[in-house]
Amino acid sequence: MRRLAREQLFENYRIADDMLAGREFFFDHFTAVDAHFFWCFRRGTQLNLDVAQFGHCMAHFELMKQRPSVQKLLAYESEMQAAFAKAA
């Protein structure tokens, strides 16, 4: 099941990688699509999948991490995880 899930995910990453070739965002400017894809791609990195083959996706991921709104979200996530860890 894991193998099939990874294959499906990587098929989508390949499509996204092709779409991102030569551009920063999926459309002419930042949209909700970019935010959603950031979340999807991040899940793959959190699952320790080797996503290095998707260079355009990686560049998009790094660009997104530099956005102030994403930095704020990631900081909030870290705070919440720390609070949950204390409560457990």
C-alpha positions in Angstrom: 0.0 0.0 0.0 2.8 2.4 0.8 4.5 1.7 -2.5 1.3 2.4 -4.4 0.6 5.6 -2.4 4.2 6.8 -3.1 3.8 6.1 -6.8 0.6 8.1 -7.0 2.1 11.0 -5.0 5.2 11.0 -7.2 3.0 11.0 -10.3 1.4 14.2 -9.0 4.7 15.7 -8.1 6.0 15.0 -11.6 3.0 16.9 -13.1 3.6 19.8 -10.7 7.3 19.7 -11.4 6.6 20.1 -15.2 4.1 22.9 -14.5 6.6 24.8 -12.4 9.5 24.6 -14.9 10.7 28.1 -15.6 8.3 29.8 -13.1 8.0 30.6 -9.4 4.3 29.9 -9.0 1.7 27.7 -10.8 0.0 30.8 -12.3 1.4 34.3 -13.1 1.3 35.2 -9.4 0.9 33.5 -6.0 -2.5 31.9 -5.6 -4.2 29.5 -3.2 -2.9 26.7 -5.5 0.6 27.5 -4.4 -0.3 27.4 -0.7 -2.1 24.1 -1.1 0.7 22.5 -3.0 3.2 23.7 -0.4 1.2 21.8 2.2 1.0 18.7 0.0 4.7 18.7 -0.8 5.6 19.4 2.8 3.7 16.3 3.8 5.9 14.3 1.5 9.0 15.7 3.2 7.6 15.0 6.6 7.0 11.3 5.5 10.7 11.2 4.7 10.1 10.6 1.0 13.1 11.3 -1.3 11.7 14.3 -3.2 15.0 15.5 -4.5 14.2 14.4 -8.1 11.5 17.1 -8.2 13.8 20.2 -8.6 11.1 22.7 -9.6 8.9 21.5 -6.7 11.8 21.9 -4.3 12.5 25.4 -5.6 8.8 26.3 -5.1 8.9 24.8 -1.6 11.9 26.8 -0.6 10.4 30.0 -2.1 7.2 29.4 -0.2 9.1 28.9 3.1 10.5 32.4 2.7 7.0 34.0 2.6 6.2 35.8 5.9 2.8 34.2 6.1 4.3 30.7 5.8 6.9 31.5 8.4 4.2 32.7 10.7 2.2 29.6 10.2 5.2 27.3 10.7 6.1 29.2 14.0 2.5 28.8 15.2 2.6 25.1 14.3 5.7 24.6 16.4 4.1 26.5 19.3 1.1 24.2 19.2 3.2 21.1 18.9 5.2 22.2 22.0 1.9 22.9 23.9 0.5 19.5 23.0 3.7 17.8 24.1 3.5 19.5 27.5 -0.1 18.5 27.9 0.5 14.8 27.2 
